[in-house]
Amino acid sequence: MQFFLDNLILIAVAFISGAMLIWPMVRQRAGGPVLTTLQATQLINQRHAQVIDLRTADEFRKGSLPNARNVSAEAVGTRTGEFKKDKPVLLICATGGPPARKAAALLRS
């Protein structure tokens, strides 16, 4: 017991560093897979993926992928009926933050 008390700071540092190493994997699983541009292009061209752009309307007007639909991350839950279940859905987001991860999790369920 004295060993743990004497080395409490080292144990805390080891625990925190381990958690920081694991965090990216946990975060990625919560939102879904992240694709490279090549993988996204192949998904669109070969499997006719549906492209949903979660960015703001202003960002969407500045430029988007062909055939992309602008749907806010908050509105995805109410518009799931618009998406075809037999085709993959590709979500585009400016930051990949919590709203995008929540939308991805909602669509997966």
N, C-alpha and C positions, 0 to 999 in steps of 0.2 A: 504494500500500500504506500509506503514511503517513497518507493521508486516513482509511482505515478504522480505524487505530489511534487517531488523534486523536478520532474520533467514535464509538468503540465503545459508549459508554453510550447515545448517541442512537439508534444502530442497534438496540441491544438493546431499548430502550423502544419503538421503532417495531414491532419484531417481536412483542413481548409484547402490545402493544395490538391489533395485527392478529389475533393468535391469540385474544384475548379477544372480538373482534367475530365471529369465525367459530365459536367454541365453541358458542353456542346452536343454530346450524344443524346442526352435527355431532351434538350431543346429541339433538336432535329426530329426526333420521333414524335414530339407533340404536334409539329406542324406538317410533317410529311416529308417526302424526299425532296431534296434540292437538286435541280437539273442544271447541267451545263447548257450553253447555247446550242451545241450540236445535238444533245439529247432532246431538247425542246423542239428543235427544227425537225428531227426525225419523228418525233411523236406527232407533230402537226401534219407532216407530209405523208407518213405511212399509215397512221391510225386515225387521221382526221380529228385530232384532239380539239375540244372546245376551249377557246381561249377567253378567260374571264379576267378583265383588268380591274383590279381593286383600287387603283389610284383615284385621286380626285378628278372631277370632270375637267378642270383646267389642265392638269397633267396629261389626261387622256387626249385632249384636243391638240396638245403640242406634238403628239406622236404616239402611235401604238402599233401593235402587230396587225397584219391583215386579218379581217374577219373577227377581231376581238370585240367583245361586248363590255361596256363599262358598267359595272355593278359595284356599289359600295360594299365593303366587307360586312357592314351591319345589315344590308338588305339581302345577303346571300341566303339566309335562312328562310326568308319569305318567298324567294324566287327559285327554290330548288326544282319545282315542277317544270321550269323552262329548260333544264339541262337534260340531255339524253343520257340514259343510264348505260347504254351499250358503247359509249365513246368516252375516252379519258378526258378529264378536265384539267386544264393547265391554268393555274392562278398566277397572275402577274401582280407584283406589289413593289412599291418604291423602297420599302425598308425591311419587309419580312417580319414586322413586329407582331405583337399579340393579336391585333384584329385579323391579320392574315392567317395566323396559325389557328385561330378560333374558326375562321371560315373553312379552312382546310379540314379541320377535325369534324366540323358539321357536315361537310360534303362526304367525308369518308363514312360517317355513320348513316 
